[in-house]
């Protein structure tokens, strides 16, 4: 598993873990907030995809115009924490 990190505009540190074979991010976290892990899963199995249905969308101010956010989820223009 690979890893990279950067400091966000907020000053928080973001650490991302990714697959060395394909480069997809698996999860990321802030070392100062270990109780929050942001999963970046991209399941290919339709049954598994339903298990990972999103409940929150963040950084919606940066989304592409053609993406429609599903109804019934919390929405934040920027980082929620």
Wavefront OBJ file of the C-alpha trace (Angstrom):
o trace
v 0.000 0.000 0.000
v 1.290 3.443 -0.899
v 0.906 6.647 1.074
v 1.068 10.365 0.480
v 0.255 13.322 2.690
v -0.290 17.051 2.371
v -1.331 20.011 4.472
v -4.789 21.360 3.579
v -5.738 25.052 3.385
v -7.205 24.639 6.891
v -3.793 23.595 8.252
v -4.935 20.007 8.823
v -2.791 17.152 7.595
v -4.339 14.701 5.108
v -2.778 11.253 4.783
v -3.982 9.065 1.917
v -3.442 5.333 1.426
v -3.605 4.015 -2.127
v -3.159 0.846 -4.172
v 0.337 0.552 -5.623
v -1.001 -1.477 -8.572
v -3.774 0.799 -9.843
v -3.223 4.069 -7.947
v -6.777 4.291 -6.553
v -7.069 5.869 -3.135
v -8.475 3.477 -0.535
v -8.865 5.810 2.435
v -7.531 8.994 3.953
v -7.392 10.489 7.421
v -6.058 13.325 9.557
v -3.525 11.996 12.115
v -4.960 14.468 14.661
v -8.497 13.045 14.182
v -8.020 9.279 14.038
v -11.708 8.704 14.863
v -12.598 9.855 11.316
v -11.548 7.774 8.310
v -12.671 8.807 4.827
v -13.209 5.732 2.666
v -12.558 6.161 -1.051
v -13.903 2.785 -2.113
v -15.003 2.187 -5.673
v -16.789 -1.185 -5.579
v -17.391 -2.875 -8.922
v -19.923 -5.397 -7.610
v -23.469 -3.916 -7.661
v -24.428 -5.656 -4.405
v -21.384 -4.185 -2.647
v -22.034 -0.766 -4.152
v -25.362 -0.532 -2.279
v -23.511 -1.170 1.001
v -21.408 1.965 0.438
v -24.258 4.344 -0.405
v -23.124 7.883 0.529
v -24.802 9.771 3.353
v -22.737 12.986 3.158
v -21.291 14.984 0.267
v -18.481 17.456 1.009
v -16.762 20.029 -1.207
v -19.929 20.363 -3.282
v -18.762 23.855 -4.267
v -16.077 22.051 -6.309
v -18.288 19.407 -7.963
v -18.621 19.150 -11.726
v -21.863 20.669 -13.030
v -23.220 17.429 -14.497
v -23.099 15.456 -11.223
v -26.475 15.333 -9.454
v -26.297 14.932 -5.681
v -28.869 12.379 -4.491
v -31.707 13.585 -2.295
v -31.611 12.818 1.420
v -27.874 13.299 2.038
v -26.136 16.007 4.040
v -24.359 18.556 1.844
v -21.403 20.794 2.720
v -19.868 23.388 0.375
v -16.408 22.731 1.830
v -14.825 20.558 4.489
v -17.354 19.718 7.201
v -14.853 19.364 10.050
l 1 2 3 4 5 6 7 8 9 10 11 12 13 14 15 16 17 18 19 20 21 22 23 24 25 26 27 28 29 30 31 32 33 34 35 36 37 38 39 40 41 42 43 44 45 46 47 48 49 50 51 52 53 54 55 56 57 58 59 60 61 62 63 64 65 66 67 68 69 70 71 72 73 74 75 76 77 78 79 80 81
